[in-house]
Amino acid sequence: MQQKNKLFSTVNLIKMSLLAVIAVILMQFGAIRLPAIFPSFLELDFSELPAILGILTVHPLAGVVIVILKNVLKVVLFQTSTAYVGELANILISLGYILPLTLIIKRKRGLKQVGLGLAIGVVTMTVVGGLVNYFITLPMYARLFMPMETIIEMGHTIYSGIMNKETLVLYSFIPFNLVKGTLVAIASVVIIKGIKPVIIYLGYHFSSK
């Protein structure tokens, strides 16, 4: 079974590298801005999707490797515009999203378990995203790029209830990660159902219950 394969076997390394490259493309060229809803510095992308597929087709821990590798490749190929703060935040938030799925399918492997893992992932991504942005991203951005007041003002122009860092996280970052996590989960379920025979062929065995 796929679970018994070594995570860093040659074949798995090739698969994870290819999925990481796809993730970089989705993150770099497939990002969507929703300026009428969220501040312009928040971009929605589906770069966690390859990590989810990696969990199912390569190894339960492949998602962790893909998440880290995609950010390393992003910096190597396109450099960083955030002094590595954005990449660090992406790693932490993405891991918060995929780890529930990793833990759940280790115990039982089925479409229901995948759906449950993704649903829990939406919640953990939202919580982790709020904490990471409050304690790491916003303070670092304020130190490196622009005053905190300017960042808050970008949120205030969209929603007048945003008055400080706390309300910025509450009314911008938390809803953003909730929306993003939900959309990625829906896209993942649609794709998994569509390519279920391929996933089974690659080694994922769905439970009959």
N, C-alpha and C positions, 0 to 999 in steps of 0.2 A: 504493500500500500504506500501511497505517496507520503504518508506521515512518517514512515520509517526511512525515507531517503535523507541523506545528509544535506543539510541546508546549503553548504558551500561546495557541493559537487560541481564538476565542470559544467554539466548540462544545466544545473540550476543557476549557476552564475551567469551563463549566457542568457537564460530566460529572464532572470531578474534585471540584467543589464538592458535588454530590449524593452522590457516594461518600464524601466526607469527613463529610458530615452523618450518613450511615448508620453510619460508623465511630464517630462520637461517641455515637450512640444505643447501639451495641453496647458501647462502653466504659463509658458512664455508667449504663445500665440493664440491660445483659446480663451484668454481671460476676458470677462465681460464686466463692464462698469454699469452701475445702476444709479446715476447721479441724482435722479429724482427721489430715490429712496434712501441711499446711503452716501456718505462722503466719498469723494472721488478716489481717495487712497485705498478704498476697499474694493478689491476686484474678485469676482466670482469665477472660479475655474473648477474643472473636473479632474484635477491631477491626482486625486486620491483613488480614482477608479482603477488605474493599473495596479495599484497596491492591493486593492480588494481582489482583483482577478489573480494576482500573484499568490494571495493567501489560499485561494481555491485550487489553483492549478500547479503551483510549484511546491510550496511548503507553508505550514501555518505561520511561520515566522518570516516568510519572504516579504510580507508587507512592510515590516520594520526596515529591512534592508533597502527596499525600493524607495521608501520615504526618505531615508538618509541619502541614498545614492542620487536621487533626483535633484536634491538641493546642492550636492557636491557638483554634479554635472552642470547644473544651472550656473553656478559661480564660475566653473572652468570655461564653459562655452560662451556665456553672455556677461560674465562679471557680476558684480552686485551693485545695486543702486541704493542699498539700504545699510551699508557698512556691516553686512552679515546679520543685522538684527531681524530683517524680514525672513531670511532663511532659517534662523534659529526658531523664530515663532512658528514658521510653517512646519518644521519638524515636530515640535512639541504638540501643536494643535492636530496635525495629521495623525500622530501616534495616539492621541486621545480619541480620535475617531475610529481607528482600525483595531485597536487592541481588544475591545469587547468582542468583536467578531473572531479574532484569533483565539481568544480563550474559550468562546462558546463552541466553535467547531472542533476543538480538540476533544470535547466530550461527546458530541453527537453531530453528525453531518447530514443536514437536510435543508431544503429550501426554507422551512419554517425557522430553522436555527440561523440561517443566513439573514433572513428578515429581522429576527430578534436581535442579532448582533448589530445590524445596521441601525435599528431603531434605538438601541442603547447607545450606539456610537454617536448618534445625533445629539443626544443629551450630554454625553461626556465631552464631545467636541465643543458644545456650547459653553459648558462650565469651564473646561480647560482654556478655551479661547478667551473667555472673560478674564480669568486670572492672569494668563500670559500677557494679554494686552494691558491690563491695569498695572501689573508689577514690573513688566519687562519692556514691552514694545513702546508704549506711550512715553515712559520716562526716558528711554534711550533716544527716541525720535526727538523729544523736546530738547535733549542735550546736544544732539548732533545736527539737527536740520532746522527746526523752527521752534519758537516759543510755544509752550503748552496752550497759551491763550489763543494762538493762531489755529492750532489743531482743533481746539474746542469750538472756535468760531465757525470752522468748516462744517461741523455738525450742527451748530446752532442755526445756520442758514437753511438747513433742511427741516429741522424740528426745533421749535422755540423752547422746548422743555430741556434741551441740552444746555446746561449752564456751567458744568465743571467736569472734571475727569470721571467722576462716578457716574454721572448721568450720560456722559458720552459712551462709556462702556455699556451701560444699561440699555440705552435706546439706539445705539448704533452697532457695536460689536456683537452683543449677544443676539439681537435679531438677525444680523448678517450671518453668523455662524449657524444659527438655527435654520435659516433659509437655505444656505449652501449645503449643509449636511443632509437636509431633506431631499433636495434636488439630486445630489450625488447618490443617495440611497435609492431613489426612484429609478434613476438611470442605471444603476448597478443591477437592480432586480430585473429590469426590462432586458438588459444585455445578457444576464446570466440565464434567464429563461430562454432567450433567443438562441444562445449558443450552448445550451445544456449538453447536447451530445458531444460537442468538442471538449467541454470541461470534463466530462466523464472519461473521454478518451485520454485526456492528459493526466488522469489519475485521481480525480475527485469522485468519491463514491457517495451518492446521495442516499440517505436513510429512507426506507420505505414507510416510516412512521412519521 
